[in-house]
Amino acid sequence: MLKRISLFFTICVLFFSFLSCNKKTANNETEQEKQITLVMAEVNPPETLAGRTDQAFKEKVEELSGGKIKIDLQCSGILGDNSAVRKIIMQAHSSIQLCRQSTSSLVSFGCKKSALLSIPFTFSSREHFWNFANSEVAHEILNEPKEKGLNIIGLYYGEEGFRHLFSTKAISSIQDCAGLTMRTTNDKALQAIASALKMEQKQVNFSDLYGALLTGQVDVADQPLSNYMANKFNEVAPHIILDGHMLGIMETFITTEAWDSLSEKQQNILSEAGKYASEYCRKISAEEEDKILKEIEKAGVSVVKVDDKTPYQEACADFIKQTAADNQELYQKILDLAKNGN
């Protein structure tokens, strides 16, 4: 009898020792899991709105994770231009896990919902955009790349301000655009604007744009005011017309491979940091616009304000109707958010 009791006691000790060891191992694995570095690509310089928003995201991730998740932020196109980064990040085992790009970059990959955000004159104000960014509609569009099997997931939105036309030659009205050569990309909306304003088109990478303006390969390009000054485009194209044809919407992506490798806690950290970065972007974008406009005028740039955008909107009407056709109900929801944040 004593032998049986002794054997039972020994088995119990071994059993609980086994559970204890497994728990320690699991805890160790959890700790090891948190020790990661995610590489993030940014084409713009660190002092731009995009660069500063990226930095806010990086700092918040590292703060919330207690330094267990590091964001290796590489700005100024060090890892390649937007096109090169997109090519890398959509591949399996990508060397880049995070990137900030414009939502329009997804259109050529069949993301029709994302295309709605780059329709000219969709957002009437910054407040309108942020009503959208904090809505359920925004979440639906953030998830679209994953649904399309593109190996990326949208994390959060930001904005760089409204995009305006700038030129090496004086432009004061829609009529002055006719016959000029505009820098475009594979962005259908940008191509449609060039066509609607009767301009010739030439596709130029962002990293080559300064040189293309300097040498006369293109006469016209478009950027938000912050990027216009940060990239010194005022030196080669000192004429700007504030037509505000599109809002410079930023979207930060993470590869599905990187996302799926994270624990639920780590995913929550990135999501929380994304919300923080969005709010930070909203704050600094509003503060910077007036400041930068004053800098532009002080730098001797010819600035033309547009009081009536109707001619521009009418010129783009066919493209607006065509692009919204497949998602008319969703597009109307976006338009309706100009009135409230519901």
Phi, psi and omega in degrees: 000315179298324179296319180295318179296317179298318179296317179298317179298317179297318180296318180298316179300314180297320182297312181289330174296320179297315178298319180297317179296319180296321179295318178296318180298316180298318179297319179296319180295322179296319178296318180294324181300328183283345183276082185226158174233129178248126180275130182237128182257139177219127183280335183271158177297158184295337182277354178284169177302319179297312181297319181289325177292319175302316182296322178297318177297313179304310184295321181289321177300313183292327177291310183294330181269001183064030180082004180283334175248119179256137174253113178272088185276122180242108183263181174061029176069021181301325182267006179120166177285178185303318181297316180294319180295318178301319181297319181290312189290339180272357178271158175293146179056044182298142176281349176243128182257335182227146173206155176249122180220173176279150180297333181296339181293343182273346186298319182290351178259015175085015180274087186288331177291318178297329180299333181298330184285341180256010174292128181305140174063026177289313183264124184278341182198170174296319180302319177302313180298315184289333169301317177295310186301335181257019183252169176293331178300321180298317180297322179299319182283327176300326183279349185302315181303320179295318179298331179275358179072034184270005178070017177222154177232136176284132181261311183197164180254159170210179176210148182253011185094172180288144178274140181230157177279137171227155192212158174280345182239153182296130174226130181233354181204173179297330181292329182290345181282333185302130177091346178280163178257123183254138174286125175234177175229201174277009177288115183298326180294317179295320177296321180294322178296315179301316180293316181297327180268009174063041177254152171288159182235144174216122180281127182222133175295149182302320182294340181257001188294318180303312180296323180294323176289320181297320184268357177084012177294326174227152179258329190229145172214179177219143177200160168294158182303322182298317180288327179302314181281319183298327180264008175060032178293339178298337180290329185245346180220079189274025178233129181223140178239124188276068181277338177054046186293330178215153172274136179282084184276128178255142176226130179259130183247155169230146179293145178298327179297314179293317181299314182291340179279349182274151172286167179300322179296317180294320177298319179296324178297314179295321179294317179295319178295326177296318177298319179297315181297322178299313180295322177298316179299316180301318182293308185286331179296316179295322182288324189280331189303307181295321180298314182291322179300320177295320178296320180297313181294322179294329180283359177090012179285138175281116184247124179245121179272147181249109181279328182235111181269002184305315179300323179291317179296318180294324179296329183263005189303317182296318180294319179300313181296316182295317184290327182276349189303318184283343181223049186298319181294317179294320179296321179295325176298320179295316179297320182294339181288355173293335185272328182201177183257018182279000000 
